[in-house]
Amino acid sequence: GMFSPTKTWRRWHRCVNVTQKRHAVATALAASSLPPLVMARGHRIGEVSELPLVVSDGLESITKTKQAVEVLKKLGCTEELERCIKSRKIRQ
């Protein structure tokens, strides 16, 4: 059997204060601007010019993966893309 199957009585949706949610988002965003913390999570950001990586809204119009990969390579995320490709596993 499964080690820890999902239970129906588990509280999946918990009430959290709005101020706590806002504080959590602000803290996460602030942490994403510190290269040591981002690299500690395993991301390869050597060629990225600045953190957090902010792009224009025009990026949402991209529909093809090939175009998205091109844009990410131009932004300096080549190492990170290779890491993502290597992490993909195929079940046997």
N, C-alpha and C positions, 0 to 999 in steps of 0.2 A: 503494500500500500504506500500511499504518499506519506512523507514525513509530517508535514503540517498542512493538512487540507484547509481550504477556506471554509469558515463556518458562517452559517446564516445569521447567527446572533452577534457576530462581531460588529462593533460600532464603526462603520466605514465613514460616516459623515458626522464629524464632531463639530459642535459650536465653538468657534474661536472668535474672540473679540476683534472688532474691525481695526482697532488701534494696533493690536498684536499682529494682524495680517499685514498692515501697512509697514510696521516696523520690520517684519521679516523680509518683505520685498525690498525695502530700502537697504537693509543689511546685505542681502544677496547681491544687489546691484553694486554696492560699494565693494564687496569682496571680488566681484568679477573684474574690477579695474586694477587689481593688484597681481602683477605677473607671477610672483612666487606662489600665491595661493592657486592660481589657475594651473600652473605647471605641476603643482603638487597633486592635482586631480588627474594628472596624466595627459594633459593636452599639450600638443606640440605647437608652440606659438613663437618660434624663433624668428620667422620672417614677417610676422604681423607688425604693422607700423605702430598701432596704438590699441590700447584696451580701455574700455570695451569697444569692440569693433562696431561702429555705427554706420549703416548704409541708408541710402535714400529709399523712399517709398516705391520708386520705379522698379525695384527688385521684385516686388510682388507680381509683376506682370509676366515674369518668366514661367513658362509652362513645361519646358523640357529639362530633363536632368542634365543633359549635355551642356546646355547654356548655363545652368546653375554651377556646374563644375568649373566651367571657364571663368565665371565671375569670381568664384572663390579662389581660383589659382591666381588671378590678377590681384586679388586682395592680399595674397601672401599666405594662404592657408594650404599650400601644397602638402606640407608634412602632415598636417592634421587629416587631410583627405586620405593620404596613404595609410595612416593609422586606422582610420575608419574602415577602409577596404580590407585591411589585414584582419580586423576583428570579426569580420563576418564569418560565421560558421555554417557548415552544411550538415544537416542531420544524416546519420547513416541508416 
